[in-house]
Structure formats: C-alpha cells, structure tokens
Amino acid sequence: MSKRIVVLISGNGSNLQAIINACEEKKINGDVVAVISNKPQVYGLERARCHDIDNAVVNHRDYETREAYDETLAKAIDEHQPDLVVLAGFMRILTADFVEHYAGKMLNIHPSLLPKYQGLNTHQRAIDAGDSEHGVSVHFVTAELDGGPVILQAKVPVFDNDTSDELAARVHEQEHRIYPLVVNWFTDERLLMQSTNGEHHALLDNTLLGSEGYSPN
C-alpha cells in the first residue's frame, strides 16, 4: 500500500524536490500528500504548488511558546494522516512531546557525519577543523538534537582552499541521492526504529545498523 508522506520545510526545499521526483518516478512507494513550512513565502511552498500538493504555513512567529507552536503543527500534520513525517531543512528545535508523538515515523537529514557537528554551520566547522572528509547523515528523530540513530551517511572530500559554499554544494548533491533512498526503505517497510530502555536503534531488513548507519561492506 502506498504510504502518505508529510514534509516539513523552512526554505528552498531542494530535498523536498528530490523526494517528490522520486515519488513521481515510482522510486518511493508513497506520495507527498502535504508540505508545511514554518516560514511564509519560501520557495519550497512553490515546489509543492507546482506538483498540486497540499501546502500550508504554520508560522512559528505567531506563537509565544515552542510548546504551543508544536501542538498546532502536530494538528496540521495529523489532518493528513501521515505514515511518515520528513524534515527537509526544517529549522526548528522540536519539543519532546512532539517528537514522541511521531516516534519511529519521523526522519531528518543533517549536513555532517554524525555524531560530528550537531547543530549549525557544519560545513565551516569541518573546514576549520581541518577534516579531510565531510558529509551528510539521515537519521530517525529523537528528543536529542541531531542525536537519533543514523540510518545512512554519504561522504565527500574536503579539498584545500574549499569555501563553505563549495563544500555545501558537494554535500547537497549527496543529500539528494540518499534521502529518497532512505524514505523508500521506510515506505517499503524495511526500516524501523527500535527503542529499548531509553536507547534507540535503527534496523534495516531486521538487521541492527551501526553508529554510522548502513554500510554495504
């Protein structure tokens, strides 16, 4: 059965576009049924409109507390009865209650090789640290910021004299490859999050994934 996917965005929506394209090409066993942004007039909303996908803005500036915002956001998401919630450049720290509500059915993509460089400015931080490689991680969302179990990573080289923009472009290319793949694993019911005694683990085809996620080797 085709799965229902709701995507949360805050900006341009390039990962949203990659997922929409994969759905339309039947590379994902599902459809993006709604796109919700916390910011008005971002280009990701236009991407949704171009594909006749329901879209809405739940503006975080209209709420005095994070809890009030997340409660309204959850109601907007649940109207679409999603099987999966995908964070695609959604620049909000989520409350524990919100995360628990979608436990095991919410994915995020983060531009670093987690657990390195949680938070912001990851590309410049990798350059400043003199790293020879950088990359991107897709992970389940838990209450710990960028701390949920990693499902899949992609690595890119860091070249001498790289700027953060140049490195970001290299990472974005990999994001658009691996995020639709992980979404498809989920919609094909091959991927799940197992939680035991407060610890969370990702399983693919009933196999426990390591700290860096799936590795074909």
N, CA, C and O of each residue as an XYZ file, in Angstrom:
868
protein
N       0.844     -1.194      0.000
C       0.000      0.000      0.000
C       0.879      1.243      0.000
O       1.848      1.335      0.753
N       0.527      2.195     -0.852
C       1.281      3.439     -0.952
C       1.195      4.225      0.355
O       0.122      4.356      0.944
N       2.338      4.745      0.797
C       2.404      5.459      2.068
C       2.182      6.958      1.869
O       2.458      7.516      0.807
N       1.675      7.585      2.924
C       1.389      9.015      2.924
C       2.531      9.742      3.643
O       2.863      9.426      4.785
N       3.121     10.715      2.953
C       4.296     11.413      3.450
C       3.977     12.898      3.609
O       3.481     13.534      2.679
N       4.262     13.445      4.788
C       4.180     14.890      5.022
C       5.599     15.417      5.194
O       6.378     14.868      5.974
N       5.935     16.477      4.471
C       7.278     17.048      4.506
C       7.225     18.425      5.156
O       6.389     19.258      4.805
N       8.127     18.657      6.110
C       8.249     19.948      6.786
C       9.477     20.675      6.262
O      10.554     20.088      6.162
N       9.317     21.953      5.928
C      10.401     22.733      5.338
C      10.495     24.104      6.006
O       9.587     24.538      6.715
N      11.618     24.767      5.756
C      11.783     26.161      6.192
C      12.317     27.049      5.081
O      12.481     28.252      5.282
N      12.594     26.474      3.902
C      13.251     27.289      2.887
C      13.064     26.791      1.471
O      11.946     26.551      1.014
N      14.192     26.641      0.785
C      14.209     26.372     -0.658
C      13.563     25.045     -1.043
O      12.893     24.957     -2.072
N      13.755     24.033     -0.240
C      13.086     22.756     -0.481
C      13.738     21.871     -1.525
O      13.035     21.150     -2.232
N      15.057     21.900     -1.647
C      15.695     21.062     -2.667
C      15.580     19.576     -2.324
O      15.421     18.747     -3.221
N      15.660     19.235     -1.049
C      15.454     17.832     -0.673
C      13.989     17.429     -0.852
O      13.698     16.294     -1.231
N      13.076     18.348     -0.582
C      11.667     18.115     -0.886
C      11.513     17.758     -2.353
O      10.826     16.792     -2.685
N      12.144     18.523     -3.238
C      12.032     18.273     -4.674
C      12.567     16.891     -5.036
O      11.971     16.185     -5.849
N      13.686     16.507     -4.436
C      14.252     15.184     -4.709
C      13.283     14.078     -4.311
O      13.169     13.066     -5.003
N      12.589     14.273     -3.200
C      11.630     13.258     -2.733
C      10.383     13.251     -3.611
O       9.870     12.183     -3.944
N       9.887     14.434     -3.991
C       8.741     14.494     -4.909
C       9.081     13.786     -6.216
O       8.290     12.989     -6.720
N      10.256     14.079     -6.760
C      10.654     13.457     -8.024
C      10.710     11.940     -7.897
O      10.251     11.218     -8.782
N      11.272     11.465     -6.795
C      11.384     10.009     -6.602
C      10.006      9.368     -6.473
O       9.792      8.256     -6.954
N       9.071     10.062     -5.826
C       7.701      9.538     -5.730
C       7.062      9.452     -7.116
O       6.440      8.447     -7.459
N       7.222     10.506     -7.902
C       6.613     10.530     -9.226
C       7.249      9.505    -10.155
O       6.592      8.997    -11.064
N       8.521      9.198     -9.932
C       9.210      8.192    -10.739
C       9.028      6.783    -10.185
O       9.635      5.833    -10.680
N       8.179      6.647     -9.143
C       7.876      5.360     -8.511
C       9.115      4.718     -7.889
O       9.212      3.496     -7.776
N      10.056      5.571     -7.489
C      11.221      5.084     -6.755
C      10.966      5.086     -5.253
O      11.776      4.580     -4.476
N       9.841      5.655     -4.855
C       9.368      5.630     -3.469
C       7.944      5.101     -3.490
O       7.119      5.538     -4.292
N       7.666      4.155     -2.603
C       6.332      3.554     -2.519
C       5.433      4.461     -1.672
O       4.972      4.075     -0.597
N       5.197      5.666     -2.180
C       4.408      6.627     -1.419
C       4.233      7.908     -2.190
O       4.723      8.057     -3.309
N       3.518      8.842     -1.566
C       3.267     10.145     -2.165
C       3.407     11.218     -1.100
O       3.033     11.016      0.055
N       3.951     12.368     -1.501
C       3.950     13.535     -0.623
C       2.548     14.110     -0.669
O       2.115     14.633     -1.696
N       1.836     14.012      0.452
C       0.437     14.473      0.496
C       0.313     15.888      1.034
O      -0.728     16.522      0.861
N       1.354     16.397      1.683
C       1.313     17.765      2.197
C       2.726     18.264      2.469
O       3.630     17.503      2.810
N       2.878     19.583      2.303
C       4.126     20.275      2.643
C       3.754     21.412      3.585
O       2.870     22.214      3.285
N       4.434     21.475      4.722
C       4.151     22.503      5.716
C       5.451     23.244      6.031
O       6.490     22.634      6.282
N       5.364     24.576      6.009
C       6.520     25.418      6.302
C       6.265     26.246      7.554
O       5.132     26.639      7.832
N       7.321     26.503      8.298
C       7.207     27.413      9.437
C       7.468     28.863      9.018
O       7.374     29.775      9.839
N       7.795     29.069      7.745
C       8.044     30.416      7.224
C       7.193     30.634      5.976
O       7.093     29.742      5.134
N       6.582     31.810      5.847
C       5.793     32.098      4.642
C       6.696     32.423      3.453
O       7.847     32.828      3.612
N       6.143     32.236      2.272
C       6.760     32.700      1.030
C       8.134     32.105      0.752
O       8.970     32.751      0.121
N       8.374     30.896      1.207
C       9.623     30.226      0.852
C       9.398     29.427     -0.431
O       8.271     29.052     -0.753
N      10.472     29.176     -1.146
C      10.342     28.565     -2.465
C       9.848     27.121     -2.393
O       9.236     26.625     -3.340
N      10.107     26.452     -1.286
C       9.619     25.088     -1.143
C       8.108     24.979     -1.271
O       7.601     23.964     -1.749
N       7.385     26.005     -0.852
C       5.926     26.012     -0.995
C       5.526     26.084     -2.466
O       4.544     25.464     -2.874
N       6.280     26.835     -3.258
C       6.017     26.901     -4.697
C       6.278     25.545     -5.352
O       5.562     25.146     -6.271
N       7.299     24.846     -4.879
C       7.553     23.492     -5.402
C       6.329     22.606     -5.172
O       5.925     21.854     -6.058
N       5.747     22.698     -3.984
C       4.557     21.906     -3.683
C       3.404     22.287     -4.603
O       2.722     21.418     -5.145
N       3.191     23.580     -4.775
C       2.091     24.036     -5.632
C       2.271     23.563     -7.074
O       1.297     23.220     -7.743
N       3.503     23.546     -7.546
C       3.770     23.110     -8.920
C       3.394     21.647     -9.139
O       3.150     21.223    -10.268
N       3.351     20.889     -8.065
C       3.003     19.464     -8.155
C       1.620     19.182     -7.566
O       1.286     18.032     -7.280
N       0.821     20.230     -7.388
C      -0.544     20.092     -6.869
C      -0.587     19.363     -5.527
O      -1.468     18.540     -5.279
N       0.378     19.680     -4.674
C       0.455     19.086     -3.334
C      -0.091     20.090     -2.327
O       0.261     21.269     -2.368
N      -0.943     19.627     -1.429
C      -1.458     20.497     -0.374
C      -0.293     21.143      0.372
O       0.693     20.478      0.690
N      -0.411     22.435      0.647
C       0.681     23.115      1.352
C       0.103     24.145      2.303
O      -0.983     24.680      2.080
N       0.841     24.413      3.360
C       0.361     25.328      4.396
C       1.548     25.949      5.115
O       2.659     25.420      5.092
N       1.287     27.078      5.751
C       2.269     27.738      6.609
C       1.742     27.728      8.031
O       0.628     28.182      8.293
N       2.547     27.207      8.951
C       2.284     27.354     10.381
C       3.465     28.171     10.910
O       4.525     27.633     11.233
N       3.249     29.477     10.987
C       4.343     30.417     11.254
C       4.691     30.418     12.737
O       3.860     30.733     13.589
N       5.942     30.056     13.025
C       6.357     29.974     14.433
C       6.327     31.334     15.130
O       6.264     31.401     16.357
N       6.370     32.401     14.363
C       6.354     33.739     14.962
C       4.987     34.097     15.546
O       4.862     35.074     16.285
N       3.972     33.313     15.217
C       2.622     33.570     15.730
C       2.375     32.925     17.093
O       1.269     33.015     17.624
N       3.390     32.278     17.664
C       3.198     31.522     18.907
C       4.221     31.974     19.948
O       5.394     32.192     19.645
N       3.741     32.105     21.172
C       4.604     32.610     22.233
C       5.539     31.545     22.779
O       6.616     31.866     23.279
N       5.143     30.284     22.690
C       5.978     29.219     23.238
C       6.203     28.143     22.178
O       5.408     27.972     21.254
N       7.301     27.433     22.342
C       7.613     26.307     21.462
C       6.540     25.223     21.581
O       6.180     24.580     20.595
N       6.035     25.032     22.803
C       5.018     24.003     23.026
C       3.722     24.322     22.281
O       3.116     23.438     21.676
N       3.301     25.580     22.327
C       2.075     25.981     21.632
C       2.230     25.805     20.123
O       1.311     25.358     19.436
N       3.405     26.165     19.626
C       3.645     26.012     18.194
C       3.595     24.544     17.793
O       2.919     24.186     16.828
N       4.299     23.701     18.520
C       4.363     22.285     18.155
C       3.000     21.616     18.247
O       2.705     20.706     17.472
N       2.176     22.050     19.173
C       0.833     21.486     19.285
C       0.008     21.805     18.030
O      -0.681     20.938     17.492
N       0.088     23.048     17.580
C      -0.637     23.438     16.371
C      -0.065     22.744     15.145
O      -0.811     22.307     14.269
N       1.256     22.644     15.080
C       1.905     21.974     13.955
C       1.482     20.510     13.870
O       1.197     20.006     12.784
N       1.440     19.835     15.005
C       1.036     18.424     15.017
C      -0.392     18.258     14.503
O      -0.687     17.305     13.782
N      -1.268     19.173     14.869
C      -2.657     19.095     14.379
C      -2.700     19.260     12.868
O      -3.455     18.568     12.184
N      -1.892     20.174     12.348
C      -1.847     20.398     10.899
C      -1.296     19.167     10.177
O      -1.780     18.805      9.105
N      -0.303     18.537     10.755
C       0.253     17.319     10.156
C      -0.769     16.193     10.192
O      -0.987     15.511      9.191
N      -1.392     16.003     11.346
C      -2.271     14.848     11.541
C      -3.534     14.913     10.687
O      -4.172     13.886     10.456
N      -3.901     16.094     10.219
C      -5.027     16.199      9.286
C      -4.803     15.350      8.034
O      -5.754     14.937      7.372
N      -3.532     15.098      7.723
C      -3.183     14.368      6.506
C      -2.899     12.887      6.767
O      -2.554     12.151      5.843
N      -3.041     12.452      8.015
C      -2.882     11.038      8.390
C      -1.599     10.429      7.801
O      -1.659      9.449      7.059
N      -0.454     11.010      8.134
C       0.781     10.542      7.506
C       1.273      9.205      8.074
O       1.094      8.899      9.253
N       1.893      8.433      7.194
C       2.654      7.268      7.628
C       4.076      7.659      7.997
O       4.740      6.973      8.773
N       4.540      8.781      7.426
C       5.911      9.233      7.625
C       5.951     10.756      7.595
O       5.310     11.390      6.757
N       6.715     11.334      8.523
C       6.969     12.774      8.535
C       8.450     12.975      8.212
O       9.322     12.392      8.857
N       8.718     13.800      7.214
C      10.084     14.023      6.743
C      10.462     15.473      6.995
O       9.785     16.387      6.524
N      11.537     15.684      7.733
C      12.085     17.023      7.945
C      13.103     17.282      6.841
O      14.110     16.582      6.737
N      12.834     18.292      6.017
C      13.701     18.594      4.881
C      14.125     20.054      4.975
O      13.543     20.930      4.335
N      15.152     20.296      5.786
C      15.563     21.666      6.030
C      14.593     22.412      6.919
O      14.397     23.617      6.760
N      13.981     21.698      7.859
C      13.048     22.312      8.804
C      13.845     22.796     10.002
O      14.312     21.998     10.815
N      13.999     24.122     10.104
C      14.957     24.699     11.047
C      14.283     25.047     12.371
O      14.232     26.207     12.781
N      13.775     24.016     13.020
C      13.144     24.199     14.318
C      13.647     23.117     15.270
O      13.806     21.961     14.880
N      13.898     23.505     16.531
C      14.153     22.521     17.581
C      12.794     22.075     18.109
O      11.987     22.899     18.540
N      12.547     20.783     18.074
C      11.223     20.241     18.387
C      11.131     19.825     19.849
O      12.108     19.371     20.445
N       9.938     19.989     20.413
C       9.736     19.602     21.805
C       9.684     18.084     21.935
O       9.405     17.369     20.973
N       9.958     17.612     23.145
C       9.970     16.168     23.395
C       8.604     15.543     23.130
O       8.522     14.435     22.600
N       7.526     16.247     23.495
C       6.184     15.707     23.257
C       5.911     15.547     21.765
O       5.324     14.550     21.346
N       6.326     16.509     20.974
C       6.136     16.427     19.525
C       6.903     15.241     18.950
O       6.365     14.464     18.161
N       8.151     15.112     19.349
C       8.988     14.011     18.860
C       8.394     12.664     19.266
O       8.373     11.727     18.468
N       7.919     12.567     20.488
C       7.336     11.308     20.957
C       6.082     10.954     20.163
O       5.823      9.781     19.892
N       5.314     11.962     19.797
C       4.079     11.736     19.031
C       4.376     11.040     17.702
O       3.569     10.248     17.215
N       5.544     11.342     17.118
C       5.914     10.752     15.822
C       7.086      9.777     15.942
O       7.798      9.534     14.968
N       7.278      9.233     17.113
C       8.418      8.337     17.347
C       8.403      7.173     16.361
O       7.401      6.476     16.200
N       9.539      6.990     15.712
C       9.682      5.886     14.784
C       9.132      6.153     13.402
O       9.242      5.298     12.523
N       8.533      7.336     13.182
C       7.998      7.665     11.856
C       8.350      9.085     11.434
O       7.628      9.716     10.663
N       9.481      9.578     11.956
C       9.959     10.902     11.559
C      11.455     10.830     11.253
O      12.251     10.352     12.061
N      11.815     11.319     10.061
C      13.196     11.302      9.595
C      13.727     12.718      9.453
O      12.969     13.661      9.225
N      15.044     12.855      9.591
C      15.709     14.139      9.375
C      16.991     13.901      8.595
O      17.560     12.810      8.632
N      17.435     14.920      7.897
C      18.737     14.881      7.223
C      19.595     15.998      7.796
O      19.129     17.124      7.969
N      20.850     15.679      8.089
C      21.745     16.649      8.743
C      23.068     16.699      7.983
O      23.641     15.652      7.680
N      23.564     17.905      7.667
C      24.757     18.031      6.838
C      26.066     17.874      7.601
O      26.877     18.797      7.674
N      26.251     16.696      8.161
C      27.542     16.323      8.735
C      27.551     14.814      8.897
O      26.526     14.150      8.743
N      28.717     14.289      9.209
C      28.835     12.866      9.513
C      28.631     12.704     11.013
O      29.582     12.657     11.793
N      27.365     12.621     11.386
C      27.034     12.498     12.806
C      27.775     11.310     13.426
O      27.962     10.290     12.764
N      28.202     11.433     14.703
C      27.834     12.485     15.661
C      28.645     13.780     15.566
O      28.497     14.658     16.417
N      29.497     13.913     14.550
C      30.234     15.162     14.391
C      29.291     16.307     14.038
O      28.335     16.134     13.282
N      29.574     17.465     14.594
C      28.976     18.731     14.172
C      27.449     18.727     14.199
O      26.790     19.005     13.198
N      26.917     18.410     15.352
C      25.482     18.628     15.538
C      25.222     20.121     15.535
O      26.101     20.906     15.891
N      24.016     20.522     15.135
C      23.682     21.934     15.115
C      24.009     22.593     13.791
O      23.922     21.963     12.737
N      24.393     23.883     13.846
C      24.513     24.717     12.656
C      25.953     24.883     12.183
O      26.901     24.478     12.857
N      26.091     25.495     10.997
C      27.393     25.877     10.418
C      28.339     24.689     10.271
O      29.538     24.802     10.527
N      27.793     23.560      9.859
C      28.576     22.321      9.837
C      29.702     22.360      8.813
O      30.783     21.828      9.065
N      29.465     22.977      7.669
C      30.492     22.953      6.615
C      31.719     23.758      7.035
O      32.849     23.301      6.866
N      31.503     24.950      7.579
C      32.630     25.767      8.025
C      33.346     25.105      9.194
O      34.569     25.188      9.304
N      32.605     24.463     10.046
C      33.231     23.784     11.192
C      34.130     22.645     10.729
O      35.197     22.421     11.302
N      33.704     21.925      9.693
C      34.546     20.847      9.156
C      35.816     21.412      8.529
O      36.896     20.842      8.680
N      35.683     22.534      7.825
C      36.858     23.179      7.228
C      37.803     23.679      8.307
O      39.012     23.464      8.227
N      37.254     24.346      9.315
C      38.077     24.905     10.389
C      38.811     23.825     11.162
O      39.907     24.054     11.674
N      38.204     22.640     11.248
C      38.835     21.532     11.982
C      39.894     20.821     11.156
O      40.604     19.956     11.669
N      40.005     21.178      9.874
C      40.994     20.533      9.011
C      40.597     19.132      8.593
O      41.462     18.319      8.267
N      39.306     18.833      8.594
C      38.842     17.493      8.219
C      39.151     17.216      6.750
O      39.093     18.115      5.910
N      39.478     15.969      6.456
C      39.719     15.565      5.064
C      38.451     15.074      4.392
O      38.384     14.987      3.166
N      37.431     14.748      5.206
C      36.153     14.348      4.634
C      35.009     14.910      5.478
O      35.151     15.176      6.671
N      33.904     15.074      4.825
C      32.701     15.656      5.421
C      31.534     14.882      4.819
O      31.756     13.927      4.075
N      30.311     15.263      5.118
C      29.220     14.533      4.512
C      27.879     14.848      5.110
O      27.651     15.935      5.640
N      26.977     13.863      5.015
C      25.590     14.052      5.386
C      25.063     12.766      6.005
O      25.498     11.668      5.655
N      24.115     12.920      6.935
C      23.528     11.770      7.626
C      22.010     11.878      7.597
O      21.448     12.951      7.819
N      21.351     10.753      7.319
C      19.905     10.644      7.501
C      19.675      9.843      8.768
O      20.281      8.789      8.960
N      18.797     10.341      9.636
C      18.598      9.671     10.920
C      17.147      9.768     11.370
O      16.406     10.652     10.940
N      16.754      8.848     12.240
C      15.478      8.977     12.920
C      15.561     10.144     13.896
O      16.628     10.445     14.432
N      14.434     10.791     14.117
C      14.385     11.928     15.039
C      14.019     11.436     16.426
O      13.034     10.720     16.611
N      14.837     11.835     17.405
C      14.555     11.608     18.815
C      14.642     12.953     19.531
O      14.917     13.978     18.907
N      14.410     12.946     20.816
C      14.404     14.201     21.576
C      15.780     14.856     21.626
O      15.875     16.062     21.854
N      16.838     14.094     21.420
C      18.190     14.658     21.420
C      18.468     15.323     20.079
O      18.332     14.678     19.040
N      18.846     16.570     20.075
C      19.083     17.313     18.844
C      20.117     16.611     17.975
O      21.254     16.396     18.394
N      19.704     16.253     16.745
C      20.579     15.571     15.787
C      21.215     14.331     16.400
O      22.323     13.944     16.028
N      20.507     13.708     17.344
C      21.086     12.590     18.080
C      20.402     11.261     17.862
O      20.798     10.265     18.468
N      19.385     11.211     17.015
C      18.690      9.955     16.761
C      19.561      8.981     15.991
O      20.573      9.384     15.417
N      19.190      7.699     15.966
C      20.032      6.690     15.311
C      20.212      6.965     13.822
O      19.252      7.223     13.096
N      21.468      6.902     13.390
C      21.823      7.153     11.996
C      21.397      5.962     11.138
O      21.579      4.806     11.521
N      20.830      6.266      9.975
C      20.385      5.238      9.040
C      21.357      5.093      7.877
O      21.721      3.980      7.500
N      21.776      6.219      7.313
C      22.669      6.192      6.149
C      23.469      7.474      6.104
O      22.956      8.552      6.405
N      24.744      7.348      5.723
C      25.606      8.510      5.539
C      26.213      8.484      4.147
O      26.353      7.424      3.537
N      26.573      9.662      3.651
C      27.349      9.789      2.422
C      28.493     10.741      2.699
O      28.311     11.778      3.336
N      29.674     10.386      2.218
C      30.871     11.177      2.483
C      31.339     11.903      1.232
O      31.179     11.420      0.111
N      31.919     13.074      1.454
C      32.532     13.841      0.370
C      33.905     14.305      0.839
O      34.127     14.471      2.039
N      34.837     14.519     -0.105
C      36.150     15.033      0.294
C      36.093     16.515      0.621
O      35.260     17.257      0.103
N      37.002     16.923      1.496
C      37.211     18.347      1.753
C      38.539     18.714      1.108
O      39.583     18.185      1.489
N      38.505     19.614      0.139
C      39.704     19.987     -0.599
C      40.370     21.209      0.030
O      39.722     22.009      0.705
N      41.664     21.335     -0.202
C      42.384     22.527      0.230
C      41.721     23.758     -0.392
O      41.347     23.755     -1.564
N      41.587     24.782      0.400
C      41.027     26.067     -0.044
C      39.523     26.004     -0.337
O      38.973     26.918     -0.952
N      38.856     24.928      0.102
C      37.404     24.869     -0.029
C      36.759     26.029      0.729
O      37.200     26.378      1.824
N      35.729     26.617      0.155
C      34.868     27.508      0.911
C      33.694     26.699      1.452
O      33.436     25.582      1.003
N      32.994     27.267      2.410
C      31.838     26.564      2.963
C      30.768     26.359      1.891
O      30.073     25.343      1.901
N      30.629     27.310      0.971
C      29.636     27.166     -0.101
C      30.007     26.041     -1.055
O      29.141     25.279     -1.484
N      31.265     25.936     -1.384
C      31.713     24.861     -2.278
C      31.501     23.500     -1.634
O      31.059     22.553     -2.284
N      31.820     23.417     -0.355
C      31.629     22.157      0.357
C      30.146     21.836      0.502
O      29.740     20.681      0.377
N      29.343     22.856      0.766
C      27.896     22.657      0.889
C      27.306     22.112     -0.399
O      26.448     21.230     -0.364
N      27.760     22.630     -1.543
C      27.236     22.160     -2.832
C      27.548     20.688     -3.040
O      26.726     19.936     -3.564
N      28.744     20.281     -2.625
C      29.129     18.866     -2.755
C      28.259     17.996     -1.855
O      27.856     16.901     -2.247
N      27.970     18.479     -0.659
C      27.134     17.737      0.283
C      25.690     17.660     -0.220
O      25.052     16.610     -0.131
N      25.178     18.778     -0.749
C      23.791     18.800     -1.236
C      23.563     17.754     -2.313
O      22.506     17.126     -2.363
N      24.545     17.570     -3.165
C      24.416     16.568     -4.225
C      24.183     15.177     -3.632
O      23.385     14.393     -4.146
N      24.887     14.891     -2.554
C      24.718     13.594     -1.897
C      23.392     13.516     -1.138
O      22.769     12.457     -1.077
N      22.967     14.639     -0.563
C      21.675     14.659      0.134
C      20.558     14.200     -0.796
O      19.704     13.399     -0.413
N      20.576     14.714     -2.013
C      19.505     14.433     -2.957
C      19.540     12.983     -3.436
O      18.553     12.483     -3.974
N      20.661     12.316     -3.243
C      20.770     10.892     -3.582
C      20.262     10.002     -2.451
O      19.508      9.059     -2.691
N      20.678     10.301     -1.214
C      20.422      9.330     -0.146
C      19.093      9.535      0.570
O      18.544      8.580      1.120
N      18.560     10.762      0.577
C      17.307     10.959      1.325
C      16.144     10.195      0.679
O      15.416      9.504      1.392
N      15.941     10.291     -0.645
C      14.879      9.486     -1.246
C      15.077      7.984     -1.040
O      14.104      7.245     -0.885
N      16.315      7.539     -1.038
C      16.587      6.120     -0.824
C      16.120      5.674      0.551
O      15.480      4.630      0.681
N      16.435      6.460      1.586
C      16.024      6.100      2.943
C      14.501      6.183      3.086
O      13.887      5.332      3.730
N      13.901      7.205      2.488
C      12.440      7.298      2.528
C      11.816      6.055      1.902
O      10.814      5.546      2.404
N      12.397      5.565      0.816
C      11.869      4.361      0.180
C      12.034      3.132      1.063
O      11.154      2.272      1.100
N      13.153      3.043      1.774
C      13.310      1.927      2.718
C      12.169      1.929      3.729
O      11.623      0.883      4.080
N      11.825      3.129      4.188
C      10.754      3.218      5.178
C       9.408      2.845      4.562
O       8.654      2.062      5.140
N       9.108      3.400      3.396
C       7.795      3.139      2.797
C       7.658      1.692      2.353
O       6.542      1.182      2.250
N       8.764      1.026      2.089
C       8.737     -0.403      1.767
C       8.728     -1.281      3.023
O       8.791     -2.508      2.940
N       8.649     -0.634      4.173
C       8.581     -1.318      5.469
C       9.812     -2.182      5.740
O       9.729     -3.237      6.368
N      10.946     -1.706      5.252
C      12.224     -2.374      5.518
C      12.959     -1.738      6.694
O      13.869     -2.338      7.265
N      12.555     -0.509      7.054
C      13.288      0.297      8.025
C      12.400      0.604      9.214
O      11.231      0.956      9.056
N      12.968      0.467     10.419
C      12.218      0.852     11.615
C      13.178      1.269     12.716
O      14.369      0.961     12.680
N      12.626      1.980     13.700
C      13.398      2.362     14.877
C      12.949      1.511     16.047
O      11.756      1.390     16.325
N      13.913      0.928     16.724
C      13.650      0.095     17.903
C      14.099      0.857     19.145
O      15.230      1.339     19.211
N      13.214      0.962     20.119
C      13.531      1.686     21.347
C      13.419      0.749     22.527
O      12.377      0.131     22.746
N      14.509      0.645     23.298
C      14.550     -0.240     24.447
C      15.289      0.444     25.584
O      16.440      0.854     25.434
N      14.619      0.563     26.721
C      15.240      1.156     27.915
C      15.856      2.523     27.629
O      16.949      2.836     28.102
N      15.143      3.327     26.852
C      15.609      4.672     26.568
C      16.651      4.773     25.484
O      17.089      5.875     25.156
N      17.064      3.651     24.916
C      18.039      3.666     23.826
C      17.323      3.387     22.511
O      16.384      2.592     22.459
N      17.779      4.051     21.448
C      17.126      3.933     20.151
C      18.109      3.369     19.130
O      19.281      3.743     19.105
N      17.616      2.469     18.297
C      18.446      1.854     17.263
C      17.657      1.772     15.967
O      16.440      1.588     15.976
N      18.365      1.911     14.853
C      17.750      1.741     13.540
C      17.994      0.323     13.059
O      19.088     -0.221     13.215
N      16.961     -0.271     12.470
C      17.055     -1.607     11.897
C      16.638     -1.546     10.435
O      15.614     -0.951     10.099
N      17.429     -2.158      9.573
C      17.109     -2.295      8.159
C      17.077     -3.773      7.816
O      18.057     -4.487      8.031
N      15.961     -4.230      7.286
C      15.771     -5.654      6.979
C      16.074     -6.511      8.203
O      16.714     -7.558      8.113
N      15.583     -6.023      9.369
C      15.726     -6.719     10.652
C      17.180     -6.831     11.112
O      17.491     -7.632     11.994
N      18.062     -6.037     10.524
C      19.467     -6.027     10.914
C      19.781     -4.708     11.602
O      19.499     -3.636     11.067
N      20.368     -4.793     12.793
C      20.720     -3.602     13.554
C      21.820     -2.838     12.843
O      22.854     -3.414     12.508
N      21.613     -1.549     12.608
C      22.609     -0.716     11.963
C      23.598     -0.184     12.978
O      23.253      0.034     14.139
N      24.836      0.025     12.535
C      25.871      0.550     13.418
C      25.747      2.043     13.609
O      24.801      2.664     13.124
N      26.701      2.620     14.316
C      26.647      4.044     14.671
C      26.695      4.955     13.450
O      26.230      6.093     13.505
N      27.258      4.455     12.341
C      27.319      5.243     11.122
C      26.237      4.834     10.124
O      26.264      5.253      8.967
N      25.288      4.017     10.573
C      24.205      3.604      9.714
C      24.589      2.455      8.786
O      25.545      1.722      9.040
N      23.831      2.316      7.717
C      24.030      1.223      6.766
C      25.370      1.337      6.065
O      25.765      2.417      5.627
N      26.058      0.224      5.965
C      27.289      0.140      5.182
C      27.227     -1.128      4.344
O      26.998     -2.207      4.890
N      27.428     -1.028      3.018
C      27.335     -2.210      2.171
C      28.494     -3.172      2.348
O      28.439     -4.312      1.887
N      29.552     -2.708      3.021
C      30.745     -3.558      3.172
C      30.687     -4.379      4.449
O      31.608     -5.145      4.732
